[in-house]
Amino acid sequence: MKSSHLRAVTLAVLLVVSAGAVANAAAPPPAEFPPDAFPSTYQALPAQTTLIQHATIYTGTGERIDDGSVLLRDGKIAAVGKQVEAPAGAVVIDAKGKYVTPGLIDVHSHLGVYPSPAVEATANGNEMTNPTTPQVMAENSVWPQDPGFNTARAGGVTTLEILPGSGNLIGGRGVVLKNVPATTVQAMKFPDAPYGLKMACGENPMRVYGSRHQFPSTLMGDVAGYRQAFADAQAYDREWKAWEAKVKAKGAAEAGPPPKRDLGKETLAEVLDGRIRVQMHCYRADEMAALLDVAHEFGFKIAAFHHAVEAYKIPHLLAKTDTCAAMWADWWGFKMEAWDGIRANIAMTDAGGACAMIHSDDENGIQRLNQEVGKALAAGRRAGLDISEAHAVMWMTLNPAKALGLDNRIGSLEPGKDADVVIWSADPLSVYARTEKVFLDGAVVFDRADPERQSTSDFMLGSFVDPHAADVDAGEGAR
């Protein structure tokens, strides 16, 4: 009995060891571009099938539909048009006299990394310890309790890209968020959205590092810094691809150890591989042209120039390289590189054939992107450009979706796209318009008429006396 028991135990041990060896042999070798270390845990909120009818609809594609309807079902746009029937059990909203647009998109926000209140303890947007910090990630600084997310949602913003600041030549990865209330950034993270890499040209890196008597202190230093960083990333990329080729040809055991992982070079290699989109802070036309040359030299694409105060001077270059410009309506003159700004910048860039859009870069401006587009439209018309309201709506919907690489999923009211929708009290490009309802993936995330649908950050709880509370001093005279 003892002998047979020993044989059984020995056999069991051998089977376990053998299974472990097989499992180890089957384990894949390391990869140059490993899976996302911080995967999205976003779950759409519960939603009801909803028909919005009798509205004036700006589809986000340049089309206007009068007395139209939008059907939201299973978190998607199911139908848009003049005649859309309500399915059984659907919630029907009569939006006569109201306007409907896609959810607004801001490609340049610092909510969460420079949250309110603006105090030193929460200022986490600029890793200004080296001119190139591609290894850092904005999502590791985002504070989801920033009250700004709620006020942005009340302004109709359903998607936003949170970027590092512009103190460095290469500031790190941004993150695209669905604007839902959450306690973790992963629960807001837009599933499978491409990462963006924040880069900055011009005065900011020069000022930060030049004041410390460090490189770079000039524009030529800026450009040299980008080129060296990408040259190093190219070498890193070649090293990994050569090792992966050995693994494929000879097997992991024969290929030797993989290259040492470098998070910064890995990020830049992903840019070179087309997996990460460059979002570039840049004001002047000549500097944007120089950066397009750098991108051509190293074979990567700049998705958008941000701020782009002089984009109106080079729309042909932007159109040729399929590069967008994210701009303000009328910010200019606050430093030398912003001196040559004009109010018709967005409209002229658009008229020149380039992808133009509004952005905020501001916790207050993000609440009124619709009004900023209204100002930009008015300036374009004063400049003699024939622009419709339906076309201008693209500057805050479909074009920013394109800059994020998400125009197949958001940015317009087309069947199959995410049901991110805003109902406005009036034409959204009017200063009098207010959001009435905001839907994200078909769920109501803001309702001006329903306090239960007006999220409050945990940080703000207890900060204000309920304005509807009884006045306990009313009998003694108000003070």
C-alpha positions in Angstrom: 0.0 0.0 0.0 2.8 2.4 0.9 4.6 1.6 -2.3 1.6 2.1 -4.5 0.7 5.3 -2.6 4.3 6.6 -3.2 4.0 5.8 -6.9 0.7 7.6 -7.1 2.1 10.7 -5.4 5.2 10.6 -7.6 3.1 10.4 -10.7 0.9 13.3 -9.6 4.0 15.4 -8.9 5.4 14.5 -12.3 2.1 15.5 -14.0 2.1 18.8 -12.2 5.7 19.6 -13.1 5.0 18.5 -16.7 1.9 20.7 -17.0 3.9 23.6 -15.6 6.7 23.0 -18.1 4.1 23.0 -21.0 2.5 26.1 -19.6 5.9 27.9 -19.4 6.8 26.7 -22.9 3.5 28.1 -24.2 3.9 31.5 -22.4 4.3 34.2 -25.1 7.6 36.1 -25.1 7.6 39.8 -24.0 6.4 42.2 -26.7 7.6 45.6 -27.6 4.1 47.0 -27.2 2.5 45.2 -24.2 -1.2 45.5 -23.3 -2.5 48.6 -21.7 -1.3 48.7 -18.1 -4.4 50.6 -17.0 -7.3 49.1 -19.0 -10.6 50.7 -19.1 -13.3 49.5 -16.7 -16.0 51.8 -18.2 -19.5 50.4 -18.1 -22.3 52.3 -19.8 -25.0 53.4 -17.4 -28.5 51.8 -17.7 -30.4 53.3 -20.6 -33.9 53.1 -21.9 -34.9 53.1 -25.6 -35.7 56.7 -26.3 -37.2 58.6 -29.2 -36.6 62.4 -29.4 -39.0 63.8 -31.9 -40.1 67.1 -33.5 -36.7 68.7 -33.0 -34.4 70.7 -35.2 -31.4 68.3 -35.6 -27.8 69.2 -36.4 -26.4 65.8 -37.2 -22.7 66.8 -36.9 -22.1 65.9 -40.5 -23.1 69.4 -41.8 -26.8 68.4 -42.2 -29.8 70.1 -40.6 -33.1 68.2 -40.3 -36.2 70.2 -39.4 -39.0 68.5 -37.4 -36.7 65.4 -37.1 -36.4 62.5 -34.8 -33.5 60.6 -33.2 -33.9 57.0 -31.9 -31.5 55.8 -29.1 -31.5 52.1 -28.5 -29.0 49.8 -26.8 -26.6 52.7 -26.3 -26.4 53.5 -30.0 -28.0 55.8 -32.5 -30.6 53.5 -34.1 -32.2 56.0 -36.6 -32.3 59.6 -37.6 -34.7 61.3 -39.9 -38.0 62.9 -40.6 -40.1 59.8 -39.9 -38.9 57.5 -37.1 -41.4 55.3 -35.3 -41.2 54.8 -31.6 -40.7 51.1 -30.7 -43.0 49.6 -28.1 -42.1 50.7 -24.6 -39.8 53.5 -25.7 -39.6 56.8 -23.8 -40.8 59.5 -26.2 -39.5 63.1 -25.7 -41.4 65.9 -27.6 -38.6 68.3 -28.5 -40.7 70.7 -30.5 -39.0 74.1 -30.6 -35.7 72.6 -29.3 -32.5 71.5 -31.0 -30.5 68.3 -30.9 -26.8 67.8 -31.5 -24.2 65.1 -30.9 -22.5 65.3 -27.6 -19.7 67.9 -27.6 -16.0 66.8 -27.6 -13.1 68.7 -26.2 -9.7 67.5 -27.4 -7.7 69.7 -25.1 -8.6 69.7 -21.4 -6.7 69.6 -18.2 -9.6 68.7 -15.9 -8.5 66.3 -13.3 -4.8 67.1 -13.7 -5.3 70.7 -12.8 -8.6 70.4 -11.0 -10.6 72.8 -8.9 -9.7 74.0 -6.4 -6.4 75.2 -8.0 -4.0 74.5 -5.3 -0.4 73.2 -5.3 -1.4 69.8 -4.0 -3.6 69.0 -7.0 -1.4 70.6 -9.7 -0.3 67.4 -11.4 -0.3 68.2 -15.1 3.4 69.1 -15.8 6.3 66.8 -15.1 8.8 69.6 -15.6 11.9 67.7 -14.5 13.2 66.9 -18.0 12.4 68.4 -21.4 11.2 65.0 -22.7 9.0 62.9 -20.5 7.1 60.6 -22.8 7.0 57.9 -20.1 4.4 59.7 -18.0 0.7 59.3 -18.4 -2.0 61.9 -17.6 -4.4 59.3 -16.4 -2.1 58.6 -13.4 -2.7 62.2 -12.3 -6.5 62.6 -13.1 -8.6 63.2 -10.0 -12.1 62.0 -11.0 -13.7 64.1 -8.2 -12.8 67.4 -10.0 -16.0 69.4 -10.0 -15.1 70.5 -13.5 -16.3 67.2 -15.0 -19.8 67.9 -13.8 -19.9 71.5 -15.1 -18.5 70.3 -18.4 -21.2 67.7 -18.6 -23.8 70.3 -17.9 -22.4 72.2 -20.9 -23.0 69.2 -23.1 -19.4 67.7 -23.2 -19.6 63.9 -23.3 -16.0 63.1 -24.4 -12.8 64.9 -23.6 -9.1 64.3 -23.9 -7.1 65.1 -20.8 -3.5 66.1 -21.7 -0.4 66.9 -19.7 0.7 70.5 -19.7 3.0 72.2 -22.2 6.1 72.8 -20.1 8.1 70.1 -21.9 8.9 69.3 -25.5 7.3 65.9 -24.9 4.9 66.0 -22.0 3.6 62.4 -21.9 0.5 60.5 -22.9 -3.0 62.0 -22.7 -6.1 60.0 -22.0 -9.6 60.1 -23.6 -12.5 59.9 -21.1 -16.2 59.4 -21.3 -17.6 62.2 -19.1 -19.5 60.0 -16.6 -19.4 60.4 -12.8 -16.8 57.9 -11.4 -14.4 57.3 -8.6 -11.6 56.0 -10.7 -10.2 57.2 -14.0 -10.3 53.7 -15.4 -14.1 53.8 -15.0 -14.2 57.0 -17.2 -11.6 55.7 -19.8 -13.0 55.5 -23.3 -12.7 51.8 -24.2 -10.1 51.2 -26.9 -9.6 54.9 -27.7 -6.1 55.6 -29.1 -3.7 57.3 -26.7 -2.5 60.8 -27.6 1.0 62.1 -27.0 1.2 65.7 -25.8 4.1 67.6 -27.4 4.7 71.4 -27.2 6.7 73.7 -29.4 7.6 77.4 -29.0 8.0 79.6 -25.9 6.9 77.3 -23.1 9.7 74.7 -23.1 12.2 77.5 -23.9 11.0 79.5 -20.9 10.9 76.6 -18.5 14.3 75.2 -19.3 16.1 78.3 -20.5 15.3 80.0 -17.2 17.3 77.1 -15.6 20.1 77.5 -18.1 19.2 74.1 -19.4 18.6 72.7 -22.9 16.4 73.8 -24.8 16.6 77.6 -24.6 15.9 78.4 -28.2 13.6 77.3 -31.0 16.4 75.4 -32.7 17.0 73.7 -29.4 13.3 72.7 -29.3 13.5 71.1 -32.8 16.8 69.3 -32.0 15.2 67.9 -28.9 12.3 66.3 -30.8 14.6 64.9 -33.4 17.0 63.3 -31.0 14.1 61.8 -29.0 12.6 60.2 -32.1 16.0 59.1 -33.4 16.6 57.3 -30.1 13.1 55.8 -30.4 13.8 54.6 -33.9 16.9 52.8 -32.6 14.9 51.3 -29.7 12.2 50.2 -32.2 14.7 48.5 -34.5 16.3 46.7 -31.5 12.9 45.3 -30.4 11.9 44.3 -33.9 15.2 42.5 -34.5 14.8 40.6 -31.3 11.2 39.7 -32.2 12.4 38.5 -35.6 14.9 36.2 -33.8 12.1 34.8 -31.6 10.0 34.1 -34.7 12.9 32.4 -36.5 14.6 30.5 -33.7 12.3 30.5 -30.7 12.4 32.5 -27.5 15.1 30.2 -25.9 17.5 30.8 -28.8 16.8 34.5 -29.2 18.4 35.5 -25.9 17.0 38.1 -23.5 14.7 40.8 -24.8 15.9 44.5 -24.9 15.6 46.4 -21.7 12.2 48.1 -21.5 12.2 51.9 -21.7 8.8 53.4 -21.1 9.6 56.7 -22.8 11.1 55.2 -25.9 8.3 52.6 -26.0 5.7 55.5 -26.1 7.6 57.2 -29.0 8.0 53.9 -30.8 4.2 53.5 -30.6 3.9 56.9 -32.2 6.3 55.8 -35.0 4.1 52.6 -35.4 0.9 54.7 -35.7 -0.6 53.5 -32.5 -0.4 56.8 -30.6 -1.6 60.1 -32.0 0.5 63.3 -31.6 -1.4 66.2 -30.1 0.9 69.2 -30.5 0.7 72.6 -28.7 2.0 75.0 -31.3 1.0 78.6 -32.1 3.0 80.0 -35.1 2.6 79.0 -38.7 6.4 78.7 -39.3 6.8 76.4 -36.3 3.9 74.2 -37.3 5.5 73.8 -40.8 8.8 72.9 -39.1 7.1 70.2 -37.0 5.4 68.8 -40.1 8.9 68.4 -41.6 10.1 66.6 -38.4 7.1 64.3 -38.6 7.9 63.6 -42.2 11.5 62.9 -41.4 10.6 60.2 -38.8 7.5 58.9 -40.5 4.9 59.8 -37.9 1.7 61.8 -38.2 0.6 64.9 -36.2 -3.1 64.4 -35.5 -3.7 68.0 -34.5 -1.9 71.3 -33.7 -3.5 72.8 -30.5 -4.0 76.5 -30.0 -2.7 77.0 -33.6 -3.3 80.8 -33.5 -1.7 81.1 -37.0 -3.4 78.1 -38.6 -5.2 80.4 -40.9 -1.9 81.1 -42.7 -1.2 77.4 -43.6 -4.5 75.6 -44.2 -3.1 74.1 -47.4 -0.2 72.5 -45.4 -2.6 71.1 -42.8 -5.0 69.8 -45.4 -2.1 68.2 -47.3 -0.9 66.3 -44.3 -4.4 65.6 -42.9 -3.6 67.5 -39.8 -6.3 69.1 -37.7 -6.2 72.4 -35.9 -7.8 72.8 -32.5 -8.3 76.5 -31.8 -9.9 79.1 -29.5 -12.5 81.5 -30.9 -10.7 84.7 -29.8 -7.8 84.2 -27.4 -4.7 86.0 -28.6 -1.9 88.4 -27.6 -1.1 87.1 -24.2 2.4 86.2 -25.3 4.5 86.9 -28.4 3.7 83.6 -30.2 0.0 84.4 -29.8 0.3 88.0 -31.1 -0.8 87.4 -34.7 -4.2 85.8 -33.9 -7.5 86.8 -35.6 -11.1 86.0 -34.7 -11.7 84.3 -38.1 -9.0 81.8 -37.5 -11.3 78.7 -37.2 -13.5 79.8 -40.1 -10.5 80.6 -42.4 -8.7 77.4 -41.6 -11.9 75.4 -42.3 -12.5 77.3 -45.6 -8.9 76.5 -46.6 -9.8 72.8 -46.6 -8.3 71.8 -43.2 -10.0 70.0 -40.3 -10.8 72.9 -37.9 -12.3 72.7 -34.4 -12.9 74.5 -31.1 -11.1 73.5 -27.9 -11.1 74.8 -24.4 -7.7 74.4 -22.5 -9.8 76.0 -19.7 -12.1 74.7 -16.9 -14.5 77.6 -17.6 -14.4 77.6 -21.4 -15.3 73.9 -21.6 -18.7 74.7 -20.1 -19.5 77.0 -23.1 -18.0 75.4 -26.2 -21.2 76.0 -28.1 -20.9 79.7 -27.5 -17.3 79.7 -28.5 -18.3 78.1 -31.8 -21.0 80.7 -32.2 -18.4 83.5 -31.9 -16.1 81.7 -34.4 -19.0 81.4 -36.8 -19.9 85.1 -36.5 -16.3 86.1 -37.1 -16.1 83.9 -40.2 -19.3 85.5 -41.6 -18.0 89.0 -41.0 -14.9 87.9 -43.0 -17.2 87.1 -45.9 -17.3 83.3 -45.5 -20.6 81.6 -46.2 -20.9 79.1 -43.3 -24.1 77.4 -42.1 -24.8 76.7 -38.4 -25.1 73.0 -39.3 -21.5 73.1 -40.7 -20.2 75.0 -37.7 -21.5 72.4 -35.3 -18.9 70.0 -36.8 -16.3 72.2 -35.1 -17.3 70.8 -31.7 -18.5 67.3 -32.7 -17.2 65.4 -35.7 -13.9 67.2 -36.3 -12.6 66.7 -32.7 -13.7 63.1 -33.0 -11.5 62.9 -36.1 -8.6 64.4 -34.2 -9.0 61.7 -31.5 -9.2 58.9 -34.1 -12.8 58.2 -32.9 -14.9 59.6 -35.8 -16.2 56.1 -36.5 -17.7 55.9 -33.1 -18.7 59.4 -31.9 -19.1 62.9 -33.2 -22.2 62.6 -35.3 -25.8 61.4 -35.2 -25.5 58.4 -37.5 -26.8 54.9 -37.0 -24.4 52.6 -35.2 -22.5 55.4 -33.4 -22.6 55.9 -29.6 -25.8 57.5 -28.5 -24.1 60.7 -27.1 -26.7 63.3 -27.6 -27.6 66.8 -26.3 -31.1 68.4 -26.3 -30.8 72.3 -26.3 -33.4 74.8 -25.3 -32.6 76.9 -28.4 -30.1 76.9 -31.3 -26.9 75.8 -29.6 -24.9 78.6 -31.3 -27.1 81.2 -29.5 -25.9 82.8 -26.3 -29.3 82.0 -24.9 -29.2 78.2 -25.4 -28.9 75.9 -22.5 -28.6 72.2 -22.3 -31.8 70.5 -21.2 -30.7 66.8 -21.3 -27.4 65.1 -22.0 -27.2 61.5 -23.0 -24.1 59.3 -22.9 -24.4 55.9 -24.5 -28.1 56.4 -24.4 -28.3 57.1 -20.7 -29.3 60.5 -19.3 -26.3 61.8 -17.5 -27.6 65.4 -17.0 -31.2 66.7 -16.9 -31.6 70.4 -16.0 -35.1 69.7 -14.7 -34.2 66.8 -12.5 -31.8 67.3 -9.6 -31.3 63.6 -9.4 -29.6 63.8 -12.8 -27.2 66.6 -11.8 -24.2 64.8 -10.3 -22.2 66.5 -7.6 -18.5 65.7 -6.9 -17.8 64.2 -3.4 -15.5 67.1 -3.0 -18.4 69.5 -3.2 -20.7 67.7 -0.8 -21.5 69.9 2.1 -19.9 72.9 0.5 -23.2 74.9 0.1 -26.4 75.4 2.0 -29.3 73.9 0.2 -30.9 77.0 -1.6 -34.3 75.4 -1.1 -33.9 74.9 2.7 -36.2 76.8 5.0 -35.0 80.1 6.2 -34.7 79.5 9.9 -34.2 83.3 10.5 -37.2 84.4 8.4 -39.2 85.3 11.5 -36.5 87.5 12.9 -35.8 89.4 9.6 -33.4 88.3 6.9 -29.8 89.5 7.0 
